[in-house]
Amino acid sequence: MRTFDGDETSSSADQLTLRRTNLGLVLRLLRDRGPRSRAKLAAELGMTRSAVSTLVGELEARGLVRIGDLERGAVGRPGTSVQLDGHAVAGLGAEVNVNHVSTMALDLTGEVVSEHKLALDAHAFTVEAVLDRLADLVRQTTADLTRRGIDPIGLTVGVAGLVDRERGWLTFGPNLDWQDVPVHELLRDRLGEAYPITVENEGNLAALAEATPGDRDRQDVLVLFGEVGVGGGIVAEGRPLRGRQGYAGEFGHMIVEPQGRRCGCGRVGCWETVVGLRALLDLAADPDDQVRDPAMAIDERLAELNRRASLGDTRTLDALAQVGGWLGLGAAMLANALNPAAIVLSGYFAAVGEHMRPAIESRLRDGVLAPDAGGTRVELSTLGFTAAVRGGAGLSLDRVFADPTSVERRPVAAGATR
């Protein structure tokens, strides 16, 4: 019988780690830079052609890449192109917000393969009832994947409030009126052990969704996400900045008006009291106006405000300018501290952002010490209210890009060759 000493065991473990690392390098390069030949992969990664061919073969066996069309326009004989394959696995994202629960599944190429949303007033239900409805949507999503032969690789749930990521608890969600909720445990009870479940702050997930891999202009961004409350996230060099205990990004609770309105968190004068959706609606419409009706979908309410603004309605325009000014004030404070390449307005801020943008940019220029606002741009998200759930699905997929061996090899069909 052969025995292994400690050095042999250590060497075997090192080789396994190196293989996982190299597989991840290949997969992330394809994600960030698009399809390319094995020769080009080898040159960009500083590996031999044979080493890259072996890695590509293993990724193909796991259903993570496929060999595509011939590359044209290169010097010499064209090579076959290696590209991500979206047919094997998908990352799941979910969101719990005051007005809705939602789910989304993204395949490895970033394409949406399933999406569900249920409007509800979270205050009208118990925590358990809200999570029951979310679990139902997750099951619908996984059923969609099963029909397409796609395996869920993990679920990331975004929740509005302070999240203890290690325990998977919502520590405090003032707008949900939730406190010390074991979200991970409650969802695990409902969904079983089929895949990992992670709980994250929704603002952080929205920020991750905006930090496009491979786009250098989107690697240092500050995302401001507005709905009933205001949250956000910081992405630095493509990575989320969560803070010491994971509570970074609670921008909505900066004190900007000490003698102002009481916030849902219990304090007075928080930023979200002057830029949250409630603040805009209070300024723009009377209590009996349809845009103040919570039964009306938020997208429809914002579309109506945009319609009024486009027609030149003075009250609507004044309300948008006032909220935009407050939004620019807070954005300037954050830009002075962080100097991001871009401040991305997400959620309801993006929906009405064109009408608020002049006021935001004016206050940003006036409030930032550095010339030209320190080079910080104001951009509007194109993801609408899906940013957080999309970011959750993307974060679930990170497990595959970090360690492709987490995906099992796919069975080879009878008569097929690799």
C-alpha positions, 0 to 999 in steps of 0.5 A: 500500500502506498502512503503519502507524507505531508509534503505530497498531500500539501503538493496535491492541495497546492496543485488543486488550488492552482488549477481552480485559480487558473480556471477562474482566470480564464472564465473571468477574462472571457466575461470581462473581454468577450470571446477570444481564441485559445492563442489570444487567451494564452498570450493575455494570461501568460500561459502556454497554448497547451495549458490554456487548451487543457483549461478550456477543455475542463470548462467546456466539460462543466458546461461553462464555455463553448467553442464558437465561430472562427475569428476573422481579420487576424494575421495567419490562420483564424482560430476557433473562438472560446466564449461563455456558455449560458446553458449550464448554470444560473445565479438567483437574485431576490429582493424584499422591499416595502412595496414588492418582492421579486426574483431574477435568474441570470445565466453565465453570460448575464442574460435574464432567464427568469424574472418574477415580481409580486407587488405587496405592502410589506407592512400589511403582512407578518415577516413570515408571510412576506418571506412565504411569498418570496419563497414562492417566487424563488420556487417559480424561478427554479422551476423555470430553470429546471424546464430549461435544464439550467442548474441554480448555483446560489441565491442572494437576497437583498433586503432594505436595511442593515444586514449582518451578512455572517449570520444572514440577519436583517438587524434593522430595517426601518422602512420595513419595520423589521428588526433582528429577523433571521432571513437566511434561516427562515428562507432555508426552512422554506427552500431547503439545502439545494444551493447556498443562500446569502443575505445582503443589503439591497443598496450594495447589490444595486451598486454591484449591478452598476459596476460593469465587469471590464468597463474601467469607467464603472469600477469606481462608482457610488450608487444612490438607490431611491424608493420609499427609503434611500440606500446605496452602495460603494464600489471601489476598483470593482469591489463592494466596499461594505465597511467593518461590519457590513453596514456601509452605504446607509446614505439615507440616514446622513443628517442634512436637516437637523430641524426637519422631519422625523425619519422612519429610523427614529431620528430627525432630519435624515437625508431620505426625509427630503429625497425619498419618494414620500418627500417628492410626492408630498411636494408634487401632489395633494393627498387625494391625488392618484400619484399618492395612491399606494395601490397604484404601481410605482412605475405608473406613478412616476410615469405620471409625474414625468408626464406632468413635468414634460407638460410644464406643470409648475408644481411638479417641476418645482417639486423635482427641482427641490428634491434634486437640490437636496439630492445634489447636496448629499451627493456633494458630501459623498463626492468630497469623501469618496471622489467616485468616477460616477454617481449613478442614480438608481431606483426612482431617482433614475425614473425621474432623473432627467427632470432633477438632473440640472438641480443635482449637477448644480449643487454637486458642482457648488458643493465639491471642493475639487474643480469640476466636481472632482471629475465625478459624473452623474449618470442615470441607471438603465436598470430601473427597479431591478438593480438590486435583484439583478445585482443579487443574481450576479453576486450568486454567479461570482461563486462560479467565476471564483471557483469553476470547479463548484460546477459539476462536469456535465454528462456526455450524451451518447455518441458525443465526443469532446 
